[in-house]
């Protein structure tokens, strides 16, 4: 089964955040105007120092680095009375100065310390400041990866989103929802819960069934339809992260609903299917030319998937966004009879898809809800994590643009306090700018 999909999901991601007025950094105060000069007097000439061509000129850009911080006491209770001077931030072994601190307690926003204006590059013209956005409540983005959701589980998936509506999203929270495929859902950030109810009715899974994967021919990179669907899903999520970078001083939660990913599913079963088209049954022998031809496009499948996941998690950490992954399959048993797949390969397939969901959550500080049926309990845990936290910001003192990966450690000077915070971030590269194109 092959589908022709438009880039609806990716276009929807680009406009999903259009309903929010983003917070801009306040530019420094303009210098006082010079006194009027007598037209009869010649204008004063300010000498311009000559540049030494032997010295390279490096342009650097300093931006505010933000990270979520959740401090708890020995009893596991959130501490809502911490001050800016009680936080200690270290980047790559060097202590940083905390520039801003925002507290969100019970879903309400409290600006404890606004950041100073960023250092301005010589010759830079700053835009006029925008008004501060409405910061009450929380921001949730609901990501429906219907390209990787089983059609047979559609009622279960809709029931999951109804639980999300009642257990996770409360009055005052802002949410948006976007799908990757035929469900054609694109709801800008809104407070209107009726929009969510309408979207839930449209959700329908359209993932490839195991039998479809087995019967489809392979290309140079294996199953082309499988790769294309994954590319659409990752590109849509990547576009969301690029837009989320513009939202400041808010914790951004992406609820990622999918069955997960595997770029090389059921390899033995596909080899046996290929034998019907003339391949030798000894395909597992590496000396067999048929096996080499058949497998050459799949030998790096796991590495390709790992790279896609790493690119997305780096973008999420750069945007200070946390991914909460949910696999609506719940506790997964055996394959259906009509799937015609070996049980060992089925178990390997389930394990890989679930592991991909764990990576997305764990690498961004979120929670992976996989292989479990108690969705209400898990959603309440997400609700607690997104209701009480600090957003801490600082201007990195490391001006070296060649050091792309930065390690962060956040501590609290008060004794007996455990701290959860993001472990690091990565600077944007030209590859990241082209990722979603």
C-alpha positions, -999 to 999 in steps of 0.1 A, spaced: 0 0 0 15 33 -10 2 67 -2 8 101 -18 11 127 10 14 164 7 35 186 30 5 196 50 20 186 83 52 206 76 32 237 65 10 233 95 40 233 118 52 265 104 20 284 113 10 265 144 25 291 167 11 321 148 -15 327 175 11 336 201 27 370 204 63 362 212 83 380 238 112 400 224 143 412 242 141 449 252 168 469 233 190 492 253 179 528 258 187 550 229 215 575 235 205 612 241 201 632 209 231 654 200 225 692 202 217 709 169 247 721 151 251 755 135 249 751 98 276 778 94 301 756 112 317 727 95 306 692 107 329 675 131 348 647 114 351 616 136 382 597 126 376 560 116 403 537 128 418 517 101 414 479 102 445 458 103 441 433 74 465 409 91 440 404 120 409 383 113 376 398 122 352 373 140 315 382 144 299 366 174 263 365 184 252 362 221 218 348 229 200 339 260 203 302 269 172 289 288 167 257 306 139 242 328 147 235 364 127 214 388 140 215 424 126 192 450 132 187 487 140 154 504 102 145 505 99 151 467 80 183 471 85 212 446 103 243 461 86 275 450 105 300 472 140 299 456 158 331 447 180 338 417 212 339 439 205 304 452 210 288 417 244 278 404 248 272 367 280 258 352 286 254 314 315 233 303 331 237 338 327 275 339 303 292 363 277 314 345 257 344 357 220 338 360 204 366 339 167 357 342 145 335 364 108 327 359 87 306 382 56 287 371 37 273 401 4 256 397 4 265 361 7 303 368 35 325 356 57 346 379 86 367 365 111 368 393 140 383 373 138 397 338 169 393 316 190 423 307 193 432 271 216 410 251 250 425 240 245 444 207 267 438 178 282 469 162 261 482 134 231 460 143 197 476 140 172 462 165 134 460 158 111 479 181 100 459 212 68 439 211 44 437 239 48 409 264 26 379 257 -1 366 279 19 342 301 -8 326 322 -12 289 319 9 265 299 17 256 263 10 221 250 16 210 214 -1 178 205 17 159 178 -5 132 161 18 110 140 -10 92 122 14 80 96 27 57 123 -5 48 141 -24 16 133 -58 21 118 -71 -8 138 -63 12 170 -82 43 159 -109 40 187 -81 35 213 -62 65 200 -92 88 201 -99 76 237 -63 85 246 -68 121 233 -100 124 253 -80 115 284 -54 141 274 -82 167 271 -95 159 306 -64 150 326 -37 172 311 -51 203 295 -69 226 319 -86 259 317 -61 287 309 -37 263 291 -29 271 255 -26 242 231 -22 234 194 -25 201 175 -10 190 142 -10 157 124 15 143 99 -8 125 75 -43 120 62 -61 131 94 -53 166 81 -53 183 115 -38 218 120 -50 239 149 -31 270 159 -24 276 195 -57 284 212 -76 283 245 -108 269 228 -113 233 239 -140 228 213 -112 228 187 -96 199 204 -129 180 205 -134 185 168 -98 174 161 -102 142 181 -131 131 158 -108 134 128 -80 113 141 -75 81 121 -44 58 120 -29 51 86 4 33 94 17 5 72 7 -29 84 34 -56 88 19 -74 57 22 -42 37 59 -38 47 67 -74 37 50 -71 3 65 -38 -8 97 -39 -29 129 -24 -15 149 4 -30 185 14 -24 176 24 12 152 -4 18 115 2 20 110 36 3 75 42 16 87 35 52 115 60 48 93 87 33 67 85 61 94 88 87 109 118 68 76 135 69 71 129 106 106 140 116 105 171 93 71 182 108 84 178 143 116 196 134 97 226 120 78 228 153 110 230 172 123 258 150 91 278 158 93 269 195 127 286 197 109 319 194 89 314 226 108 327 257 104 320 294 79 293 290 82 255 293 72 240 260 58 205 261 54 184 230 30 154 235 43 131 208 18 103 200 32 76 177 39 39 175 76 46 170 101 39 142 121 10 127 140 15 94 147 -22 90 116 -41 101 112 -79 96 145 -84 77 141 -122 75 106 -121 63 115 -96 35 143 -118 24 119 -147 21 95 -125 1 123 -115 -22 130 -151 -30 97 -151 -48 112 -127 -73 142 -148 -80 165 -143 -50 183 -173 -36 169 -189 -4 205 -188 10 201 -150 13 216 -149 49 249 -161 36 270 -130 32 288 -145 2 256 -148 -17 254 -119 -43 216 -118 -40 219 -112 -2 245 -85 -8 223 -67 -33 192 -71 -11 208 -58 21 232 -31 10 206 -4 14 198 -16 49 232 -21 65 231 14 80 194 15 88 198 16 125 225 43 122 202 64 100 174 62 125 198 71 153 209 102 134 173 113 127 164 109 164 196 128 175 188 157 151 153 161 165 164 159 202 191 185 196 165 208 181 142 202 211 170 210 236 180 241 217 144 253 219 141 242 255 112 220 246 104 187 264 90 158 244 66 134 262 61 104 240 30 81 241 25 48 224 -12 42 222 -7 5 216 -2 1 254 9 -34 264 18 -50 231 10 -87 227 16 -109 196 10 -99 160 -24 -104 143 -29 -136 124 -33 -118 91 1 -100 95 19 -132 85 51 -122 105 74 -144 125 70 -138 163 107 -133 169 108 -106 143 76 -91 156 91 -88 191 122 -72 177 101 -48 157 81 -38 188 112 -33 209 129 -11 183 98 11 178 94 15 216 131 23 221 128 51 195 101 67 216 122 63 247 151 81 231 130 111 221 117 115 257 148 107 277 171 129 256 148 159 261 139 154 298 105 140 291 86 108 300 81 78 276 47 62 281 53 29 263 42 -7 269 17 3 296 -21 7 297 -25 31 326 -25 63 306 -43 84 333 -16 78 359 11 88 333 -8 119 322 -11 130 358 27 128 361 32 149 330 6 174 344 26 177 376 59 182 358 45 209 336 27 228 364 57 235 387 91 245 374 115 274 370 129 287 337 165 299 342 183 319 316 219 331 312 242 345 285 270 320 278 305 332 285 319 308 260 323 329 228 339 300 208 314 293 179 333 261 170 323 244 202 288 232 191 279 210 221 277 226 255 273 207 288 251 223 315 250 216 353 225 233 375 226 232 413 208 248 442 229 261 471 203 252 496 212 218 513 191 187 508 176 198 474 177 176 443 175 193 410 163 182 376 176 203 347 185 199 311 220 184 307 231 204 277 224 220 243 239 223 208 244 254 187 226 256 154 244 246 123 237 252 86 225 216 85 198 224 110 186 252 89 182 229 59 168 200 78 131 206 72 134 218 37 
